[in-house]
């Protein structure tokens, strides 16, 4: 049994006839306090209200602030409105501890002291939180309802990786090993331009299903990286035409089965192919044997 358990075990009551006069007086006083605690608290609050009224009349702002603070504390104590439980809903990427750390609620704080707007701003600073509602649930619970951003894009900028939503909003830094299944983009300006490119690619599913990552080049255009190591160089304009040409090369010309390293579509009307080593040797062989 712990020390706290011992502290919570009250001593057996002594029979009335065995108590000393001092013990009987102490017991009578304790019963008086318990029976009249609300009356006493109300009297204390009434006294404070009187002091506040006098302070207003005399123009003493310091007394007014102190009086209101004391009255609020006594009301909270009388009703048992102290934060003992914090609950959080809507968590997917954040944790309960993440939220409690930024709330910074002191032990035994009154629900009346909760600054909902300030707490909401602190939770929103975590990045993942898109919307936050702070609810006081008497007598002792504070509930935080969170709506999180939904990550769709993994943006690699230098050595750091960030989760973005479908609209390109930067959510928060992330571990790429955990969020590696997201659509992967790299390069300066990629975060802002990615949603538009993804819309174009979604319109061409025969292309999109082969893309494993995209690279923003000079914040002007894109390179697509396919799973078979092929790189597709797109133009900085006429994306619809370039992707239509690429779709035909995939579906009709068996591009993915050919030994092609780079497809240059910066001029969609004049595609250029950079062949792999095996294809180059096959082209040179007849000339070398002649």
GUDRENLUM-897075 format. One record per atom (N, C-alpha, C): z, x, y. Coordinates in steps of 0.02 Angstrom, whole numbers, plus 50000, padded with zeros to 5 digits. Example, Ala and Ser with C-alpha at 12.3 -4.5 7.8 and 13.67 -1.06 7.14 Angstrom:
// GUDRENLUM-897075
503905066049716 503905061549775 503905066049835 503545064249888 503575068449947 503945064550002 
END
This chain:
// GUDRENLUM-897075
500005004349940 500005000050000 500005004450062 499585002750109 499515006850169 500085005450217 500135009950267 500655009150318 500565002750357 499915000950369 499784994750406 500014988750367 499964989150299 500184983550258 500944982650264 501314988550265 502034988250273 502224985150340 501824986850392 501974984350459 501884976750462 501414974150422 501264967050424 501764962850384 502204966150344 502704962550305 503334961650346 503504955550362 504094954450404 504724954950363 505264956950396 505914957350363 506164950350344 506504949750287 506774943150267 507244940550321 507194934150334 507634931250383 508354931150358 508804932950403 509514932450386 509754925350399 510204922850358 510474916150370 510794915850439 510754909850469 511004908950537 511734911150544 512144909550494 512854910950500 513004918350496 512514922450470 512624929650465 512384933450527 512014930050573 511744933450631 512284934650684 512184940150719 512624941750775 512434937450834 512884936650884 512704932850944 512074935550978 511994942150979 511404945151010 510774943250973 510804943150905 510214941350865 510044934050875 510564929650881 510424922550891 510084921350959 510324924951010 510014924251076 509294926551076 509154932151041 508474934751037 508014929851001 508274926750947 507864921950909 507734915750951 508244913450988 508154907551031 507634908951085 507634915051113 507164916851166 506454917151138 506384919851078 505734920351046 505434913451033 505884908751009 505644901950997 505434898551062 505804900051116 505634897151181 504944899551204 504804906051195 504154908751215 503584905651175 503694904951109 503164902151066 503024894851084 503564891051096 503464883951111 503154882851180 503264887451225 503054886351294 502534891451318 502184894751270 501734900051290 501164897451334 500894891651317 500344888951357 500584887051427 501184884251430 501464882451495 501564888651537 501824893951506 501944900151542 501294903251565 500794903251520 500144906151539 499834902051595 499894895451591 499614891251644 499974892551710 500634893551706 501004895051766 500784901651797 500664906651752 500444913251777 499764912651810 499314908851778 498654907851807 498694904051873 499144898951874 499244895251936 499484899751992 499944904351974 500194909152023 499614913452049 499184915552004 498624919752025 498154915852071 498034909552053 497604905452096 497904904752165 498574903952167 498904903552231 498814909952271 498884915652236 498794922152269 498084922852296 497594920652254 496894921052275 496774916752338 497074910652338 497004906352396 497294909552458 497894912652450 498204915952507 497774921852530 497494925552481 497094931352499 496464929252537 496164923552516 495584921052552 495764919252624 496344916052631 496574914052698 496714920152742 497014925352711 497194931352748 496624936352753 496074935052716 495504939652718 495634946252683 495894945952621 496044952052583 495604952252521 495004955052526 494524954952470 494764958452408 495154963652416 495404967352357 495854962952315 496294959052347 496724954452311 496324949052275 495804946752309 495384941452280 495064943852214 494764949852216 494434952552156 494934953652100 495514956552117 496024957852066 496284951352037 496374946252080 496624939852056 496144936552008 495514936552025 495004933651980 494984937351913 495014943951916 494994947951854 495584946351810 496184945851840 496794944351801 496754937351771 496544932551812 496484925651788 495994925151730 495434928651736 494934928551682 495214931451618 495584936951625 495884940251567 496394935751533 496814932351573 497324928051544 497014921851511 496494919151542 496154913451511 495844915351444 495524921251444 495214923651382 495724924751328 496294927551345 496824928851296 497114922351271 497224917551317 497524911151297 497074907551247 496434907951256 495964904451211 495744908651152 495974914851148 495774919251093 495064921651098 494774921751159 494064923551168 493974931051173 494094934451118 493994941651116 493474943351063 493034948151079 492494949951033 492774953450972 492724950250914 492944953350852 492364954350803 491814950650816 491244950950770 490594951150809 490154955850792 489494956250822 488974955150767 488554950050776 488024948750727 487344949550761 486854951850722 486184953150749 485674950150702 485184946550729 484644943750689 483974946450713 483464946150668 482794948250686 482644955550675 483084959150640 482994966350631 482484967750575 482004972050591 481514974550542 481494982150543 481444984850603 481384992050611 482014995050643 482364991250683 483004993350710 483554991950658 484134994950668 484714993650625 485274990650666 485754987750631 486344984950665 486694990250706 486724996350679 487075001850715 486695003750778 486025003650776 485635005050837 485835000350893 485904993950876 486064988950926 486774989650951 487254990550905 487954991150925 488064997350969 487695002650955 487775008850994 487595007651068 487055003951081 486855002951151 487254997351185 487554992851145 487964987651176 488584990451208 488884995451175 489464999051202 490024994151222 490214989751177 490754984951190 491424988151173 491894988051220 492544990951206 492934986451159 493364989351116 493764985351070 494184980151106 494184973951081 494594968751111 494324965851175 493704967351192 493404964751254 493374957151252 493464953951309 493424946751313 492704944451314 492574938751281 491904935751284 491704934051356 492214932751397 492084931051467 491844937151506 491974943151479 491764949251513 491054951351496 490754948151446 490084950151423 489574949051478 489244954551498 488704954251547 488044953751508 487824947551497 487244946351453 486614949851478 486494949851543 485894952951570 485904960451560 486474963551572 486524970851563 486444972751490 486754968751445 486694970151374 485974969251351 485644964051376 484954962851357 484514968751377 484624971351437 484224977051461 484344983251417 484964984151394 485114989951353 484774989451284 484764983451256 484434982551191 483674983351198 483394980751253 482674981551264 482474988851271 482944993051294 482795000151302 482675003651236 482835000451180 482725003451115 481985003951097 481565000351133 480835000751121 480584995551073 480874995051015 480634990350965 480764983050985 481264981951027 481444975151047 480954972351098 480604967051079 480124963751123 480474958451166 480954954951135 481344949951172 482044949951143 482544948551186 483244948651165 483604942751197 484014939351157 484444934051182 485164935651163 485614935551211 486324936951200 486694930251199 487044928751145 487404922451138 488154923651128 488564920351167 489294920351156 489454914551110 489774916051054 489944910951005 490704910750998 491054906251033 491774905851030 492004904650958 492594906950937 493064910350982 492984917950988 492614921150942 492654928450942 492004931950921 491434928450924 490814931550899 490304932250955 489974938050954 489414939450999 488794940150956 488284935950969 487674936150928 487084938550970 486704943350942 486114946050976 485504944150935 485074939950963 484464937850929 483884942050957 483554945650912 483024950450933 482354948450903 481834948650944 481144948250920 480844955150928 480634958250873 480364965050875 479604965050882 479354970550910 478634971650911 478394972750839 477774970750825 477474971850760 477004977850765 477144983350731 476714989250737 476054988350699 475514990550731 474854990050700 474494996750699 474685001250745 474315007450755 474815013250756 474625018750723 475005024950726 474615029950769 474885031650826 474545036250873 474875043050869 474475048050853 474715054950851 474505058450915 475005060650954 474875064251016 475225071051011 474835076250999 475135082750987 475525082750923 476165084750928 476595084850868 477005078550860 476915073750906 477315067650903 476875061750882 477195056950849 476855050950827 477215044850855 476825039750873 477095033750904 476805027650870 477215022350865 476975015950841 476735011850901 476155008550893 475875004150944 475774997250914 475804992150956 475634985450930 474884984450935 474654978550916 473924977350913 473604977650982 474004976651034 473724977051102 473754983951133 473994988851095 474044995651120 474694997251156 475174992651154 475824993951186 476194999251146 476435004451181 476815009751148 477525007251134 477695007051070 478345004251050 478885009551051 478795014751009 479315019851003 479055025750962 479365031650968 479195037250924 479395035450852 478995037650803 479135035950733 478995042050689 479235041550628 479095046550577 478425044650544 477905048850549 477255047050520 477275046150445 477755049250412 477805048350339 478015041250322 478385037950367 478615031150355 478085026050375 477715027550429 477235022750457 476505025050445 476405029050395 475735031750381 475225026650361 475435020650340 474955015550319 474625012050378 474885013150439 474585009950498 473915013250514 473505009750553 472865012450575 472995018650617 472705024350597 472885030750625 472385032850680 472645034150741 472215036450796 472515042850825 472065047250850 472285053450882 471895054550946 472165059050988 471795060951048 472055057751111 471925061151168 472135058551233 471745052151249 472125047051273 471815040751291 471705036151231 471895038451171 471765034451111 472185028051110 472795028451136 473235022551133 472935016651171 472685017951231 472415012651272 471745010051246 471345014451217 470665012451196 470635009851124 471145011151084 471125009251013 471025001851000 471374997251036 471274990151021 470554987851026 470194990451076 469484988551084 469074991051025 469184997351005 468805000150948 468954996150884 469594994550873 469774990850813 469434984050811 469364980850869 469004974450872 468274975350850 467954980650874 467264982050853 467224983250778 467694987250751 467674988950680 467824982850637 468274978450659 468424972450620 467814967850615 467364968450663 466744964450661 466254967450611 466394973650588 465964976950539 466394979150479 466604974350437 467054976050382 466764981150333 466094981350327 465784986150282 465894993350306 466034994050371 466195000650399 466955001650398 467314996650422 468034997150431 468404999150367 468184996650310 468554998050248 468525005250226 468075009250257 468025016350239 468375020950290 468605018150345 468915022150398 469645023550381 469835029950381 470535031650369 470875033950434 470495036250483 470775037950548 470205038450599 470395038150663 469905038850716 470165043850767 469705047350799 469885052650847 469555051250914 469955051050966 469695050151033 469465056951060 468845057451082 468545063751104 468455063651180 468815068151214 468765068751287 468885062251324 469255057751292 469415051151320 468785047351340 468235048651302 467595045451317 467315041551257 467385044351198 467075041251140 467505042651079 467255040351020 467645040750958 467265044550903 467655047950861 467415050250796 467785046350742 467405043550694 467705040250637 467775045150579 468335044950544 468435049150485 468475044650424 468005045750377 467985041850316 468395045150261 468555041150211 468945043750155 468605049150115 467935049450117 467565054650080 467445060850123 467825061550178 467795067350224 467205067250272 466795062050270 466255061650318 466525059850387 466195062750439 466385061450509 465795057950543 465945052350576 465435048550611 465545049250686 465065052150721 465125053150794 464815047150829 465235043250862 465005037250898 464855038850971 464425034851003 464265035851074 464825033151119 464785034751183 465275031951231 465045025251258 464495022551231 464235016051250 463825013351192 463605007151195 463195004151142 463525004651073 464175003251070 464525003651006 464244998650956 464054992850979 463804987750933 463174990250897 462724993450935 462114996050904 462265001650856 462695006250876 462865011950833 463195009650768 463645004850772 463985002450712 463504998450668 463014995050697 462504991550657 462084996550618 461895002150650 461515007350616 461935010350559 462575011650574 463015014550524 463105009850464 463165003350477 463244998550423 462624998550377 462024999050406 461414999350365 461395005750324 461615011250353 461615017650317 462085017350257 462645013650265 463125013050210 462875008350156 462625002550175 462444997450126 461744998350096 461275001250135 460585001750110 460375008850093 460655013750127 460435020750116 460935024750075 461465021450049 461965024850007 462255031050041 462425030350105 462685035950143 463295039150110 463745034950083 464375037550057 464275041749994 463695041049960 463565044949900 463165051249914 462965052049974 462555057849992 462995063550017 462725069650010 463085075650032 462965076650107 463275072150145 463205072250218 463905073350247 463965078450290 464615080050320 464725076250385 464215076050427 464275072850493 463675068350505 463815062350531 463285057750554 463355057150629 462855059750665 462875059650738 462495053450763 462895048650787 462595042450813 462685041850888 462745047550922 462835047350995 462205044551028 461635045150994 461035041551013 460855037150953 461075030850953 460985026550895 460265025850872 459785026750917 459085026050897 458815032350864 459185037850869 458975044150837 459555047350800 459775044350744 460335047050707 460185054150681 460685058350680 460615065150655 461135066250600 460925069750547 461375070950491 461495078450484 462115080250473 462275087250455 462445087250381 462045090750342 462115090650270 462675095350247 462915093850187 463405098150156 463065104150123 463465108750097 463205114950068 462745113550009 462935108849966 462525107549907 461845104749927 461835100249975 461195097449998 460755102750031 461065107250069 460685112550101 460385117250049 460755118949997 460485123349945 459905120049908 459985113449896 459445109849862 458815109849904 458875109449970 458295109550014 457975116450016 458375121750013 458115128550018 457815131149953 458035128349897 457835131049832 457085131449822 456685126249837 455965126749826 455645132349866 455865133549926 455585138749969 455785145749945 456385146349919 456615152849894 456265154749830 456055149849789 455735151349725 454985152249731 454705150649789 453975151049797 453755158049814 
END
